[in-house]
Each structure stands twice: as C-alpha cells, then as structure tokens.
Amino acid sequence: MSPRTDLVTALLGIWFGAGLMIDAWAHSNLTELETFFTPWHAVFYSGFAVVSGWIVWQVWRNVRAGRQGLAAVPTGYLAGLVAIPAFAAFGLADMMWHTILGIETTIDIFFSPSHLGLVVTMMLIITTPLRSAWNAPDVGARPSLGRLLPALVGLAFATTLVSLFLSYGDALQYRPQAIVQAFSLAQDSGAVPRGAGPRPVAVGADRVAVTMVVSNVVMLSPVLFLVRRWLLPFGSVTVMYTIMALMPGAQTAFRNLPILLSFVAAGFVSDLLIRRLRPSGERRAAYWTFAGLSALATWSLYIGVASAIGGGLPTVVPELWTGAPVVAGLIGLALGALLLPNAVTAEPVPHGVAVAECA
C-alpha cells in the first residue's frame, strides 16, 4: 500500500481508539451505566465502522482491478480484514452480555469474554499500518518519521489496549501526591517471627512498586520491538509515549497530568538515547544499553516529577524510591536480552522483488 493509504488507515484507527478511551473514561468516572446504547459506544463502534469500511474498500479496489483471492488483499492487511467480522461478532455478544447480565463496574470488566474478544480483534485491526510498513520495500532500515508515523500510531494505540486491560497494574494512574505518600509510609513496627524475612512494607508502597514493573514492561516492549527492526527516527518514542499516556489519562480524567507528562518527557529522552547509541538488531550492545537506560530514565523521571509536584522526596522508605528506577533499568536490560539474544544481520530486499512489489 502507498504511505498515504496507510496514513488514512492509521488516522481512522485513531477514531476507533479514541472511542475506546471515551468509553474507558465513562466506565471509570460515571457511577451509573445501565445500558449498552451510550454516546461513547456510538463513537467507539462508528470508529470501527469507518476503519473497517476503509480496509474493505482497499480490497474491493484490487478486486475491481482484476486481482482474485488473497492476491486482492494488500500486504499487511489480511489479519485486519479477518478481524473485522470477528470484532462485529464479539460486539454483538457484548451487547447480549450487557443486556442479560448488566454492565460491569469493577475489575471484572477486564475479564469479560466478550471484552477480551473485542480487544484482541481490535488490536489486529489498528496494527494494520504496522504490518504494512514492516513489509514495505520503500521503508528501509532508516525510515523518516513521516513514513513510519502510521506504524507508530498503530502500535501505540495497540499498547493502550494492553494498558487498559492491565489497569489494575498501571503506574500512570497515580497522582504525584499518592506516589510520594505510598513511598513515605512507615514499615510495620509489629513483631515479626524469626525466619519470616524482612518486615513487610506498609500497604501502598508495594502496590506502586508492582505497578511500576508492569507498566515498564508494557510500555518499553513495543519500543524495543521496533528498534530491533528499524533505526527509529527522532521523535518516534515521544509520539508513542504521548499516545500511550492517553488511556490512563482518560481513565483518570487527566487528574494525574504531571505523571502523564513525565512519560512524554521520557519519550524525548529515549529519542535522544536512540540518536546517541544508534541501537539496532545488528548492534546488540547498543540495543541492550538503550533498553536499560531508557527504562532507568523513564522511572527516574516518574519519581522525580512525583516528588517535585507531590510535596518532596519520600521520607521513610528510601530503598523503594531509589531502587525502583534501578530495578526498572535491569528489567529493561533483561527485555533487551530477551528480544535480541543474538545480533541480527539485516537482509536487503532484492532489487527485482522490490520493483515487483512496488508495481
């Protein structure tokens, strides 16, 4: 597909993804949801309709041009095409589920079978531009930001789906004051039996620490996935982290804006690291270094912004708030080693194949 076609697919995917964010806002901030037929569902499903219609139209254009069967499906668009009727079926099932069993209002919303089916098929649809760019011969190993933008948008919105369904482990939903307070709680002063290990940290600090680990993996993994494939142009991670921050922002009605902005800043720092280190599948050491330093910088900014806005550094549990960014960096390094255990040599597309696919 042409870059312009992929861009339209990505832009329509934004409509689709924004509709889900509005629905997430409603479930998190409105106390009474008694019907499936709501304005936010209308935005969500209309987004599905327009992006699906656009994908089907691309296939129909090829059919009219004389292509048949799978040859009529543009490269990278097959999974999205297959997911369209599946999403519609899960949407019907979700309507019946809500009509019969009611509207979920607690954590059970993230385990509903119809919701899980919707999120999986939606992910296949909105990542269509990524799969298209992955196989496009004109992208190359060093694409421009404009050429790669549809893929970045698609993957970033897919990541917001993951963060939505892991909301109970999302560190971006905390306000600065809550983070400082959690890391300032005193340890339990009660007697601990011999051999029971260290005294447990008071409620709150352990939860924030766990959510930091979960969010670190969720946000960094797609970036490392792309860095292995391309030398990302400057601004790529900033774009992705900005989009990723929108889902927890919608769920909290953007009451935690300083924390969300810290992740935008972390994306900018990661872009600087990419420019300096030039990580790629062929440069394993640089790839690993970027993975560790990006995570370390992200969560150092998280603690720093929380402390600056939330009333000062945490006072009682220094091991947690000083060690948490280091743990994040080590997890980032482990992710880098997992995704790139051995250096990968890029294989150029043969000239004849590139010409044939561009025709």
N, C-alpha and C positions, 0 to 999 in steps of 0.2 A: 504494500500500500504506500501511497505517497505520504510524505510528512504531514501535509495539510489534512489528509483524511484521518490520520492517527490523532492529530491535534483536535479535530472535531469530536472524535470518539472520546478523548480524554475530557474535553470540556463538557460533553453531555454526561460523562461519568461523574463530574463534579456535581451536577444537578442531582444525580442519583445518590451520591454520598452525602451531600448537604441535606437531602431529605431524611436520611437516616439519622444525621446529627440532630435535626429538629425533633425527630421522634424520640431520640435519646434524651434530649432536653425535657420534653414533655413528661416522659416516664420518671425522670429524676426530680422534677420541680413542681409538677402538678399532683395534687393528692388524690383526685378522683378521676379515674379513667374508666368509663363504664361501657364503651362501645368501640368496635373496630373502625368505624367510619368517622375519622377525625381529619381536620385540616392537614396535620403533619403527615398522616398516612397518605393523603392525597398528593402532597409534594413528593413523598418517597416513591409511590407507585407510578406517578406521572414521569419521574426521572427514569424509572425502569422502562417505561413505555417508549420514551424518546430515544434512549441509547440502544434499546433492542431494535426499534424500528430502523435506526441508522445502520446497525450491523447487518440486519436482514437486507436492507437496501443495497449494501455493497455486494452481497452475494447475488442478489437479483440482477444487478448491473452486469456481473460476469456471466450469468446465465443468458441474458439477452445478447451478450457479445459472442455466444456460441460455446462457452465452456460448460461442461457437464460434470455432475457428481462432485467429488471432493475438489476437482480442479477449479470449480467455481468459487470455492471458499478462499479468501485471501490468506496468505501466510500469517499465522498467529491468531487468526480469528475463529478457528474451529472450536476451541474449548468454550469461548464466549457464546458462540452460536448454539452449541449443545446445551449450555446452561440456561438459555432463555426459557424454553418450555419447562425445564425443571424448576426454575425460580417461580414461574407462574403457578405450577402445581403446589409448591410449598406455600405460596401466598394464599391460595385457596384453602389449603389445610390450616393455615394460621387463622384465617377468618373463621373457619368452622370451630377451631380450638377455642378462640376467644368467645364465640357465640355460646358454646356449650359450657365451657369451664370458667369463663370470665377472664379478666385482664390481670396478668401477673404484676405485682407491685414490689417484690423483694428480689433477692438474689436468684430465685427460681426462674426469672426471666431469661437468664443466660444459659439455662439448661433445657429450655423448651425444645422438643424435637423439631417443631416447625421453624423456630427461630434459627436453630443450627443449620437446617437445610437452606434457609434463606441466606445466611451469611456465607456459606460455602459457595453457593451458586453465584451470589453477588460478587464474591471475590474473583471468580473466574471471568465474569463479565467486565469488571472495571480494570482488570490487569491485561486486557486485550492489547492496549498500546505497548505495554512492556514486551509481550511475546512478539509483537510485530517488529519492534525495534531490535530485539535480540537476534532476529534472523535477517534483518535488512542489510544488504551488502553495501549500502552507501553510508552506514553509520560509522564504521571504522573503529579503531581502538581508542581514538581521541576525539569523541564527538563534541560538537558545540552544545552549549546549554539549550539553545533553541531547538536543535534537532532531538535532543534527549528529553526535553521537557514533558512530552506526553507520557513517556515511560516512567519518569519520576513521579508525575502526578498520579498515575495509575497505581504504582506500587505503594506510594504514601497513603492513598486512600484505603488500599487493602490492609495496610498496617493499622489504620484506625479501626477497622473491623475487629482485628485481633485485640487491640487495646480495649474496645468496647466490651467484648465478651470475657475479658480478664479485668474488668473494672474493679473487682474486689482486691486486685493486686496492682493498682495503678497509682504510682507515687505522684503523678502530676495533678491529682485531685486534691492534694493537701494545700492548705493556706500556709504562708510563712510562719504565722504565729503557732499553728498546730505542730509544725515540724520542730520548731525551737522548743516548744513545751514538751513534746514527746521525748526529745533527746535531753531534756533537763530534769526528767523525773528521777527521783532518788531510787536506788536499788532497795529491794525488800530487806528490811532490817531484822526480820524474824530469824529464828534459829533454823539452821539447815543441817540435816543429819550428815554424819561423816560419810564420805564416799559419794555424796549426791552431786558433786561438782560445784561450780561457782553459783552464787546466789542468782536467782532469776531477775532479769531487769523488769522494772515496773511496766504495767500494761501501757502500750502505746509506742514505746521505743522499738520493741521487737517487730511490731507490725509495720512501722515505717521502714525499718531496715529491710524487711522481706519484700515490701512493695518496690523498693529501690532496685533490688536484684531482678525482680520480674520485669519491671519497666526497662531496665538496662538491656536485657536480652531482647525484648520485643522491639525496641527502637533501633538498636545497633545492628541486629541481624540483617535487615533488608539493605542497610548501607554497605555492609561487608559483602553481601551477595552481589551488589552492583560493582563494587570496587574490584572484585575478582574478574569481572567481565570487561570493564572499561576503566580508563583513567578519567575519572569524573571531572567535568568542567567546574570551574569555580562558581559557587552558588548552589550547587546541586543539593548538598546536605542541608543548607539553610532552607531551601524550598521544601524539602521533605520534612524536616523537623517542624517547620511552620504549619504544614498541613496536619502532621501527626498530633500537634498540640490542640487542634480544633475540637477533637472529640471530647477529651476531658474538660476542655473549656465549655463546650455545650452542656455537658452533664452538670457542671457546677455553676452554670450561668455566668462564667468568666469571673467569679468572685476570687479566684486564685491567679489573677492575671500576672503578678510578678513571677510566679513559678513558671508559668507558660512562656513568658518572655525569656526566662533563663535558658529554656531549651532552644529558642530561636538563636540566642547568643551562642549556645553550644554548637549549633549547626554551623555558624560562621567560623568558630574556632576549628571545627573539623574540616571545613573547606580550606582553611589556612594550612592545616596539617597535611592535607592531600597535596596542596601546591608545593609544600616543602619536601615531603617524603616521597611523593610520586608512587604510592603503593599500587601494585597490580599483581596479577596472577604469576607473572614472571619474576617479580621482586618480593619473595616471600618474607624476608627480614623486614622490609619496609611495610609490608602488609600487616605483619604481626605488631610492629611498633605502632602503626596507626591505630589498630584495633584497641590496644591497651591505652594509648594516650588519649584517644577520643573519648573513651568511657571515663577515664580519670578526670578529664577536663569537664565533661558534662555534669558529673555528680559533684565535683568541687564547686562549680557554678551554682548548682542546686542548693548546696549547704550554704554557700556564701550569700546568695540572694535571700534565702530564708532568714539568715542571721541579720543581714542588713535591714530587712523590712520588718522582721518579726521581733525585734527588741534586743538583739545582741546574740553573741555566741551561746550555745547551750552550756549550762554551768556544771552539771553533775555527772554526765556520762561521756567523758571525752573520748573513750575508746571507740564508741559507736560513731560519733560525728566526725572524728578524724580518720577512723579506719574505713568507714563506709565507701568513700571515693576510691580508696586503695583497693578494696575488695572488688568494686566495680571495674577498675582497671585490670585486675587479674582475671576477672570473668571475661572482659573484652579480649584479653590476650588468649584465653582458652577458646573463645569463639573463633578467633582468627586462626588458631592452630587446627580447629575442627573443620573450618570451611576451606582451609588451604594447607593441608598437611605436607604437600609437596608442591614445588613450583610448577606452574603450568605454562607451557610454551604456546603462545598464540599461533594459530594456524591461519594464514591468509586465505581469503576466498579466491579460488582460481578465476582468472580473468574471464574465461568463457562462461562459467557458471554465473558470475556477477552480471555479465551482459544479458544472458538469457533471462535472469530473474528481474532485471530492470525493464525488460521489454514489455 
